[in-house]
Amino acid sequence: MQSLPFVCVKCQRGQVSFSSRQALCVRSAATSSPPVSAPVKPPSGKTAVVVGAGVGGLTLAGRLAREGYSVTLLEKNKEVGGRMQSYNPPGAPEYRFDTGPSLLLFPERYMKAFEKLGAKMEDYVEIKRVEPAAYRAHYGDGTSFDLLYDLEKMRRQIDAIEPGAGGKFIRWLGSARASLDLGVKAFIEQDSTSALDFVNPSKILELALAVNPLDLLLSQHRQMSQYFKSDKLRALFSFQELYVGLSPYNAPGVFSLLAATELTDGVWYPIGGFQKIRDGFLDLVLKSGVDVRCNTAVEKLIITEQGSGEDAVKKCTGVKLASGEVLTADVVVANPDLPYVYEELLEAQGPAKQEIDAEVTRLNKMDYSCGVLAYYFCLKGRVPGLLQHNVFLGSDYKGSWDRPWTPANFDSPAQPNFYVHNPTYTDTTCAPEGCDSVMVLLPVSNTEEGRLKAQKAGAPLPSREEMVNAGRSAILRRFTEAGFGDVESMIQHEFVYDPLTWTEKYNIKNGAVFGLSHGLLQLACFRPPTQTGLPATPWWKDSPKIQNLYFIGASTRPGNGVPLVLMGVEVQLENILNDQKVASN
């Protein structure tokens, strides 16, 4: 497959051209790191093929190898890590950008993943907490607010906006922290396979005693309205929906747990970029004996069927590569975006084909997260008003969450919400001395959403260049409104990823960068299961049961984000070992 097309934008306004990215190949990870210390089981005689070397596929491949499997890891791109990448653009190699994850939450989950692969995280990467604030929020009226870890200072800041709201903030944070601690234990660390989980006392009793269940299930906006009258404060503690492609109006209140971990555990950053984590995982996976093959595209997952009718047994017995080579395996793990797996990789005949086609139809009807326009600015000079993590929140509290689909949506006075990452605030290796490497994530409609909106409006779809230029103008206008001056004149080089970039590079359906949406009816057991044919809700009860096939990644359970995917690896490893009758290490 050809290398990633992406938008390469020159400094002059309106000059846009498409070129090819020469991606970094990290097959040869650092070999000076400490040897694996945890025991590895002797070979079991069993084989596994893992398709896709995203964070989930990469770490699960290493875990299977350490359980005695002979593992082959297949990645179509030149580099492992999936969306976890750091990139030095050829036009300005002295600048570095994290093009995927940019903030590190739940650091203990990363540490555990390293330990399970046989090493300590600090042997590979140094992480630092971003101080003194998790974020700076920039409001549409030109004011700003720092989300500090110091709760007393936070209380005073909040009272200055809405007298008496500081105490309510403390109460809300306590409830959000309980949602985090108890919710993760009940619904994320364990695979939720039935709607009955929501009324199972062993799962929810402790959580229900600590938190009003309605606060978790109804919208984040409703929850915020119970605590705060000020739109500024409501926005301040619900902007985290940007990470999962939702808004406060369709995100369930359980997502307060994101703000809880940021304000209590802190927001962290790996010095040297997220490539350090990616390369650390790769090094340990290679040392565990995994055969890692980059530039190796998979054409099909091989499904065989024995017997007929209801007694037919369907199995995934291996994969066929684009080169024509066939690899057989006892276990096949699919890490690509789940809709892509069903649409492009699963192929069968007879009743199995009908069941797979029905699954494709079901997935097409599900809700998908937003697309993003991601701008990567190489700046000559610093922007003093930026901390490491920044959110820009429009004055129209509700309207600013609408996903733009046409350039007109960016016209003044529109103030869309967006996120800005300025890593030189913590890590000066990201840019030359006295300069900044700034990433802006601007949520927009995903490609299918944009198509439907254009169809409804009776208007043509805008070009990629038109959307990129309009989005850039809106961002630069907001920078000026925030008092940052002429940031445009500081841009020495830039490149841009749009929704189609994510599809072309990572096979993400509809360019929905956060995968399937995380609305209430697409969480826990309502989210596509990690295996086919699992008993669950009516959504999935008739999905085809294909033995030896397992899924991992953002669009299956538990959901999007590196920590959740790593938690999913723990659950999936246990599922595989139980199914294959292999005693865990």
C-alpha positions in Angstrom: 0.0 0.0 0.0 1.3 3.4 -0.8 2.5 5.7 1.9 0.2 8.1 3.6 -1.2 11.0 1.6 -1.4 14.1 3.7 -1.8 17.8 3.4 1.5 19.6 3.3 0.8 23.3 3.8 3.3 26.0 3.1 3.4 29.1 5.1 1.7 31.2 2.5 -2.0 31.4 3.0 -3.9 29.1 0.6 -1.0 27.2 -0.8 -1.9 23.5 -0.3 -0.4 20.5 -2.0 -0.6 16.7 -1.4 2.6 14.7 -1.0 3.8 11.5 0.6 5.0 11.0 4.1 8.3 9.1 4.5 7.4 7.4 7.7 9.8 6.4 10.4 10.6 2.6 10.5 11.2 1.6 14.1 11.8 -2.1 13.5 15.3 -1.7 14.9 14.4 -0.4 18.4 17.0 0.5 20.9 18.9 -2.5 22.0 20.8 -0.9 24.9 17.8 -1.3 27.3 17.9 -3.8 30.2 17.1 -7.4 29.4 13.7 -8.9 30.2 13.6 -9.9 33.8 10.2 -11.5 34.3 10.0 -15.2 33.5 8.9 -16.4 30.1 7.0 -19.7 29.8 8.6 -22.4 27.6 7.1 -22.9 24.1 3.6 -24.3 24.2 3.6 -25.5 20.6 0.7 -23.0 19.9 0.9 -20.3 17.3 -0.7 -16.8 17.1 -0.9 -14.2 14.3 -1.7 -10.7 15.4 -2.9 -8.4 12.6 -2.0 -4.7 13.2 0.7 -3.4 15.5 -1.2 -0.6 17.2 -0.7 -0.3 21.0 -3.2 -3.1 21.6 -1.8 -5.5 19.0 1.8 -4.8 19.9 1.5 -5.4 23.6 -0.9 -8.4 23.3 1.6 -10.0 20.9 4.3 -9.7 23.5 2.1 -11.0 26.2 1.2 -14.1 24.1 4.8 -14.8 23.4 5.6 -14.7 27.1 2.8 -17.3 27.6 4.7 -19.7 25.3 3.0 -18.9 21.9 5.0 -18.6 18.7 3.7 -15.1 17.6 3.9 -13.3 14.3 2.9 -9.6 14.3 1.9 -8.1 11.0 1.8 -4.4 10.3 1.0 -2.8 7.0 2.8 0.5 7.7 6.5 1.1 8.0 6.3 1.6 11.7 4.6 -0.1 14.7 2.5 1.8 17.2 -0.6 2.6 15.2 -1.7 6.1 16.0 1.0 6.4 18.7 3.6 8.2 16.7 6.2 11.0 17.0 7.2 12.7 13.8 9.9 15.1 12.7 8.7 16.6 9.4 11.3 16.5 6.6 10.9 20.2 5.9 11.7 21.1 9.6 13.4 18.0 11.2 14.4 19.9 14.3 10.8 20.0 15.3 9.0 17.0 16.7 5.3 16.3 17.0 3.2 13.6 18.6 0.7 12.9 15.9 -1.5 10.6 18.0 -1.8 10.6 21.8 -0.4 13.8 23.3 -1.3 13.6 27.0 -0.6 10.6 29.3 -3.3 9.7 31.8 -3.4 6.7 34.1 0.4 6.3 34.2 0.1 3.2 36.3 -1.5 1.4 33.4 1.5 2.1 31.2 3.8 1.0 34.0 1.8 -2.2 34.4 2.1 -2.9 30.7 5.9 -2.5 30.8 6.1 -4.8 33.8 4.0 -7.5 32.2 6.4 -7.4 29.3 9.4 -7.9 31.7 10.8 -4.4 32.4 10.2 -1.2 34.3 8.8 1.8 32.4 11.6 4.0 33.8 14.2 1.8 32.0 12.8 3.1 28.7 11.2 6.5 29.3 11.0 9.3 31.8 7.5 10.7 32.4 6.9 14.1 34.0 3.7 15.6 35.4 2.7 18.7 33.6 2.9 21.5 36.2 1.3 23.5 37.8 -1.9 23.1 35.8 -3.4 20.2 33.9 -4.8 22.7 31.3 -5.4 26.3 30.5 -8.9 27.0 29.2 -9.2 30.0 26.8 -12.7 31.4 26.7 -14.3 33.2 23.8 -14.4 36.5 25.7 -10.6 36.6 26.0 -10.4 35.4 29.6 -8.6 32.2 30.6 -8.7 29.7 33.5 -6.0 27.4 34.7 -7.1 23.9 35.9 -4.7 23.7 38.9 -4.0 20.6 41.0 -4.2 22.7 44.1 -7.8 22.3 45.1 -7.9 25.4 47.4 -6.6 27.6 44.7 -9.2 26.0 42.3 -12.0 26.7 44.8 -11.1 30.4 45.0 -10.9 30.7 41.2 -14.3 29.1 40.8 -15.9 31.2 43.5 -14.6 34.3 41.7 -16.7 33.3 38.7 -19.7 32.0 40.6 -19.9 32.7 44.3 -20.4 29.5 46.3 -19.5 27.2 43.3 -16.1 26.4 44.8 -17.6 24.1 47.4 -19.8 22.4 44.7 -16.7 21.8 42.7 -15.2 19.9 45.6 -18.3 17.8 45.9 -18.5 17.1 42.2 -14.8 16.1 42.1 -15.3 13.6 44.9 -18.2 12.1 43.1 -16.2 12.0 39.8 -13.3 10.3 41.6 -15.7 7.6 43.0 -17.0 7.1 39.4 -13.4 6.6 38.3 -12.2 4.2 41.0 -15.4 2.1 41.2 -16.5 2.3 37.5 -13.1 1.1 36.2 -13.2 -1.8 38.6 -16.7 -2.8 37.7 -16.9 -2.2 33.9 -13.5 -1.8 32.4 -11.1 -4.2 34.1 -13.7 -6.9 33.5 -15.3 -7.7 30.1 -19.0 -6.6 30.2 -20.9 -9.1 28.2 -24.5 -8.6 29.4 -26.9 -5.7 30.1 -27.6 -7.5 33.4 -24.2 -6.2 34.5 -25.9 -2.9 35.1 -28.2 -4.4 37.8 -25.7 -7.0 39.1 -25.2 -6.1 42.8 -21.7 -7.6 42.8 -20.7 -5.1 40.1 -22.7 -2.0 40.9 -23.6 -1.9 44.6 -20.5 -0.2 45.8 -20.7 2.3 42.9 -24.4 3.0 43.4 -23.8 3.7 47.1 -21.1 6.2 46.3 -22.7 7.9 43.2 -26.2 8.7 42.0 -26.6 6.3 39.1 -28.6 8.9 37.2 -25.5 11.2 37.2 -23.6 8.5 35.4 -26.2 7.7 32.8 -27.7 11.0 31.9 -25.9 13.6 29.9 -22.7 15.4 31.1 -24.5 18.7 30.5 -27.3 17.7 32.9 -24.8 16.7 35.5 -22.8 19.9 35.2 -26.1 21.9 35.4 -26.8 20.4 38.8 -23.5 21.9 40.2 -22.9 25.1 38.3 -25.0 27.9 36.8 -22.1 29.5 34.9 -21.7 28.3 31.3 -18.0 28.9 31.8 -17.8 26.4 34.6 -20.0 23.8 32.9 -17.7 24.0 29.9 -14.6 23.8 32.1 -15.4 20.4 33.4 -16.9 18.8 30.3 -14.5 19.7 27.5 -12.8 16.3 28.0 -15.5 15.0 25.6 -13.2 16.3 22.9 -11.1 13.1 23.5 -13.8 10.7 22.6 -15.5 12.6 19.8 -18.6 13.6 21.8 -20.1 16.7 23.3 -21.6 17.4 26.8 -25.0 16.9 25.3 -24.6 13.3 24.1 -21.8 12.1 26.5 -23.0 10.3 29.6 -22.1 11.7 32.9 -19.7 8.8 33.6 -17.1 10.7 31.5 -16.6 12.9 34.5 -14.0 10.3 35.3 -11.7 11.9 32.7 -11.6 15.2 34.6 -11.2 13.3 37.8 -8.0 11.6 36.8 -6.6 14.8 35.3 -7.2 16.9 38.4 -6.3 14.2 41.0 -3.7 12.0 39.4 -2.4 14.7 37.1 -1.6 14.9 33.4 1.8 13.5 32.4 4.1 13.6 29.4 6.9 11.2 28.2 10.1 13.2 27.7 11.2 12.6 24.1 7.7 12.1 22.9 5.3 9.1 22.7 7.8 7.4 20.4 9.7 6.5 23.6 6.8 4.4 24.8 6.2 2.9 21.4 9.9 2.0 21.0 10.1 0.6 24.5 7.1 -1.7 23.9 8.7 -2.8 20.6 12.0 -3.6 22.1 10.4 -5.8 24.8 8.2 -7.5 22.2 11.2 -8.3 20.0 13.1 -9.6 23.1 10.1 -11.8 23.9 10.6 -13.6 20.6 7.8 -12.1 18.5 8.4 -12.1 14.7 7.5 -8.4 13.8 6.9 -7.8 10.1 6.4 -4.2 9.0 5.3 -3.3 5.5 3.2 -6.5 5.5 -0.5 -6.0 4.5 -3.1 -8.6 5.3 -5.6 -9.3 2.5 -8.0 -11.7 4.3 -8.6 -13.6 7.5 -9.2 -17.2 6.6 -12.5 -18.6 7.8 -13.3 -22.3 7.5 -16.6 -24.0 8.2 -17.1 -27.6 9.1 -20.5 -29.2 9.2 -23.8 -27.7 8.2 -26.8 -25.9 9.6 -26.9 -25.0 13.3 -24.1 -27.6 14.0 -21.7 -25.9 11.7 -18.4 -24.9 13.3 -16.7 -21.8 12.0 -13.0 -21.2 12.7 -10.4 -18.6 11.9 -7.4 -20.7 10.9 -5.0 -18.0 9.7 -4.4 -15.1 7.4 -3.7 -14.5 3.7 -1.2 -11.7 3.0 -1.4 -9.3 0.1 1.7 -11.1 -1.2 -0.3 -14.3 -1.4 1.5 -16.0 1.5 -0.8 -17.9 3.9 0.0 -18.0 7.6 -1.9 -20.6 9.7 -2.4 -20.1 13.5 -4.2 -21.4 16.5 -5.1 -17.9 17.5 -5.8 -14.8 15.3 -6.0 -11.4 16.9 -7.3 -8.4 14.8 -6.2 -5.0 15.9 -7.4 -2.8 13.0 -10.5 -0.6 13.4 -13.3 -3.2 13.9 -15.6 -2.0 11.1 -12.7 -2.4 8.7 -12.1 -5.9 9.9 -15.7 -6.9 9.1 -15.9 -5.1 5.8 -12.5 -5.9 4.3 -10.8 -8.7 6.1 -13.5 -11.3 7.0 -14.4 -13.5 4.1 -16.6 -16.6 4.2 -19.0 -18.6 2.2 -22.6 -19.8 2.8 -24.4 -18.9 6.1 -21.2 -17.5 7.6 -21.0 -14.9 4.8 -24.6 -13.9 5.5 -23.9 -13.4 9.2 -20.8 -11.3 8.5 -22.8 -9.2 6.1 -25.4 -8.6 8.7 -22.7 -7.6 11.1 -21.4 -5.0 8.6 -24.8 -3.6 8.2 -25.2 -3.3 12.0 -21.8 -1.6 12.4 -22.7 0.9 9.6 -25.8 2.0 11.6 -23.8 2.7 14.7 -22.7 6.2 15.7 -19.1 7.3 14.9 -16.9 9.8 16.6 -15.9 13.1 15.0 -13.2 13.7 12.4 -10.4 16.1 13.2 -8.3 18.6 11.3 -4.9 18.3 13.0 -2.5 21.2 12.3 1.2 20.9 13.2 2.8 24.3 13.4 6.6 24.8 13.5 6.9 28.2 15.1 9.8 30.5 15.2 9.5 31.9 18.7 7.3 31.1 21.7 3.7 31.7 22.4 3.7 32.9 26.1 0.0 32.5 26.6 0.1 28.7 26.0 0.7 26.0 28.7 1.4 22.5 27.5 -2.3 21.5 27.2 -4.9 24.1 26.2 -8.5 24.1 25.2 -10.2 26.9 23.4 -13.9 27.2 24.3 -16.4 29.3 22.3 -18.7 31.8 23.8 -21.7 29.9 22.4 -21.6 27.1 24.9 -23.8 24.8 22.9 -23.2 25.9 19.4 -19.4 25.7 19.7 -19.8 21.9 19.9 -21.5 21.6 16.5 -19.1 19.7 14.1 -18.2 21.9 11.1 -18.7 20.3 7.7 -18.4 23.3 5.4 -16.0 26.3 5.3 -18.9 28.6 6.2 -19.1 27.0 9.6 -15.8 28.6 10.4 -16.7 32.1 9.4 -16.6 34.9 12.1 -18.0 35.2 14.7 -18.0 31.4 15.0 -15.7 30.1 17.8 -15.4 26.3 17.4 -13.9 24.4 20.3 -10.4 22.9 19.8 -7.4 21.6 21.7 -3.8 22.8 21.5 -0.7 20.8 22.5 2.5 22.8 23.2 5.0 20.2 24.5 8.0 22.5 24.7 6.4 23.8 27.9 7.6 20.6 29.5 10.0 19.0 27.0 12.4 21.4 25.3 13.7 18.7 22.9 10.5 19.2 20.8 11.8 22.3 19.0 14.9 24.5 18.6 15.7 26.7 21.6 13.3 29.6 21.9 10.7 27.9 19.5 7.5 26.0 19.8 6.1 22.9 18.1 2.3 23.4 18.4 -0.4 20.9 17.4 -4.0 22.0 17.1 -6.8 19.4 17.0 -10.0 20.9 15.5 -13.0 18.6 15.6 -15.1 18.4 12.4 -17.7 16.1 11.0 -16.5 12.7 10.0 -16.6 11.9 6.3 -20.0 10.1 6.4 -21.5 12.8 8.6 -20.3 15.5 6.3 -21.7 13.7 3.3 -25.2 13.4 4.9 -25.1 17.1 6.0 -24.2 18.2 2.5 -26.9 16.0 1.0 -29.5 17.5 3.4 -28.4 21.0 2.6 -28.4 20.3 -1.1 -24.8 21.5 -1.3 -21.7 20.0 -2.7 -19.1 18.6 -0.4 -16.2 21.0 0.1 -12.7 20.0 -0.9 -10.0 19.0 1.5 -8.1 22.2 0.8 -11.2 24.4 1.4 -11.8 22.8 4.8 -8.1 23.0 5.8 -7.8 26.7 4.9 -11.1 27.6 6.6 -10.2 25.8 9.8 -6.7 27.4 9.9 -8.2 30.8 9.5 -10.6 30.2 12.4 -7.7 28.9 14.6 -5.5 31.9 13.9 -8.4 34.3 14.5 -9.0 32.7 17.9 -5.3 33.0 18.7 -5.5 36.7 17.9 -8.7 37.1 20.0 -6.8 35.4 22.9 -4.1 38.1 22.7 -1.3 35.9 21.2 -0.6 38.4 18.4 0.3 37.4 14.8 1.0 33.7 15.2 0.6 33.1 11.5 3.8 35.1 10.9 5.7 32.7 13.2 4.9 29.6 11.2 8.0 28.4 9.5 6.6 25.1 8.3 3.4 23.1 8.8 1.6 19.9 7.8 -2.0 18.9 8.3 -3.9 15.6 8.8 -7.6 15.6 7.8 -10.2 12.9 8.3 -9.2 11.1 5.0 -5.6 11.0 6.3 -6.7 8.9 9.2 -8.6 6.5 6.9 -5.7 6.2 4.4 -3.1 5.6 7.1 -5.0 3.5 9.7 -8.1 2.2 7.9 -10.3 4.1 10.3 -13.9 4.1 9.0 -15.4 7.5 8.1 -12.1 9.2 9.3 -13.7 9.0 12.8 -10.3 9.3 14.6 -11.7 8.1 17.9 -13.4 5.1 16.4 -17.0 4.2 17.2 -18.6 6.8 19.4 -18.8 6.4 23.1 -22.4 7.3 23.7 -24.4 5.5 26.5 -25.7 2.8 24.0 -22.2 2.1 22.7 -20.4 1.5 26.1 -19.7 -1.6 28.1 -21.9 -4.6 26.8 -23.5 -2.3 24.2 -20.1 -1.8 22.5 -19.0 -4.5 19.9 -17.6 -7.4 21.8 -14.0 -8.6 21.8 -15.0 -11.9 20.2 -17.6 -12.9 17.8 -20.7 -14.7 19.0 -20.5 -13.7 22.6 -23.9 -13.7 24.5 -24.7 -10.1 25.2 -27.4 -7.6 24.3 -29.8 -8.0 21.4 -27.3 -6.0 19.4 -24.9 -8.9 19.2 -26.8 -12.1 20.1 -26.8 -13.3 16.5 -23.2 -12.3 15.5 -21.4 -15.1 13.9 -19.4 -17.3 16.2 -16.0 -17.7 14.7 -13.6 -19.7 17.0 -10.0 -18.6 17.5 -10.7 -15.0 16.4 -10.2 -12.1 18.8 -10.4 -8.3 18.6 -8.5 -5.6 20.3 -8.5 -1.8 19.9 -10.5 1.4 20.2 -13.7 0.3 18.5 -14.2 -2.8 20.6 -14.5 -3.0 24.4 -13.6 -1.2 26.6 -13.1 1.7 24.2 -10.8 4.5 22.9 -7.6 5.7 24.5 -4.3 4.1 25.3 -5.1 3.3 28.9 -8.4 1.6 28.0 -6.8 -0.4 25.2 -4.1 -1.6 27.6 -6.8 -2.6 30.1 -8.5 -4.4 27.2 -5.3 -6.3 26.5 -5.4 -7.7 30.1 -9.0 -8.9 29.6 -8.4 -10.3 26.1 -5.3 -12.2 27.1 -7.3 -14.0 29.9 -10.0 -14.8 27.3 -7.5 -16.3 24.9 -5.8 -18.4 27.5 -9.1 -19.7 28.9 -10.4 -20.6 25.5 -7.1 -22.3 24.5 -6.8 -24.1 27.8 -3.4 -22.5 28.5 -2.5 -21.8 32.1 -1.6 -18.1 32.7 1.9 -17.1 33.5 
